[in-house]
Amino acid sequence: MYKILNLSFLFLILLNFSNYSKSEEIKKIKIQFSPETFLKLKRNQQNAYAKKITEYNPKKLRVDLIDENNQFYSSKINLDGLGMEHFNNKDVLKSTIKYRLKKNSEIYGFREFRLIDPKPAYYDVPFLYNLFLDHFNLATRKVSLIKVYTNLSSKIYIKILEESFGNNFISRNNFQKGLVFKFSIYNKKGHKALEKNRNNEISDEEYINIFYQNIKASNLKAYNRKNSELDLEIKKTKDIFQKYLNKEKKVHEVFDIDSTVKFFFMNTIWGEMHSALAHNIRFYFDPINNKFFLVPSDPFYPINIKNNNNDKIPLPFTLNSQNEFGISYFYNADFEKEWFKNLMDDKEFRSSYLNLLLNLDKLELKSLLQSLENYKIKFERDESIEAKKNLKKNINELIKLTNRKENIKLVIESLKEQS
């Protein structure tokens, strides 16, 4: 009987570890639950499953985290993630859980973070996306693999640890001078609308109208707001963004054009723009030059662009002319109501983007290809292997398309139209 139990335990370990690369050393965290805390977490997960949404502004629970050196850290936790994939597993510990340690306390350099099951994160996608962000010198959130144990069972979980938009993220990206914002899409009203929509109490149209109302109102919310002295800075930032939405300010007066163009080009290589949508995008406002810098989150699975572009250069906008060759890659969005509509209509942004296509050598795409080639898959899954293949194909496809004489001619003609 003892041998059978040991063999069963070994099989359980192999089953949980079968999908990640054994060559990478992974740090460990043990979560110490009290029975009462675990039951409350399980109840919260069951309620989320029943209502098809996590609780709005949930009450935080407390656990202890233990690192490899047996150091204890007190942490507040709650279920996190509005997508049902974050909480619809029977095992509550496979749900996405957010952790916030006490002030001046960090575990492996993190104070605020989420532990995500690899499946809803598309396995290697967060790591590949960071590789791209690093290449284009854009802001990143740290992600790493972590082994998670608990005091409740012998089961071991492989999780993706994702840095939150807190002080660690802000200081690492040199954003201390300004503030990081997000659209408060899922405020109390937006959250309720999503719940009603998922439970067929309101139509898709009614829900979408509320979603886009929170964009139109420039409903920005600042991260890590420390005191009331920042209220004036927050109001000033919201006013600038509102003037952009109202077309009272030009795009180049509001956004850093160079990094914004690179962001949209990078996501064109990715094959879709999920991270640009209002509920995913974040903004850093630099008070020195009064410009916004884009900070993406929640990348989707990369799509092979060759299946959609018909030998034309894919663009994040569509040119309305006889020389139209653009393809929009904004899926699941009402293009006319999204925050980037004015950006895509702006002639200076378009000109900057088209000029970038004529100077692709400056982006060192071959170097990016080499980085992809050198990237070691973390999860031995078909999804991870295919994601890497799609990205390599997309880069090669863009290089090929921008070298076609007829496409270069179209770009030059389109540039003249923008001037």
Disulfide bonds with the S-S distance in Angstrom:
none
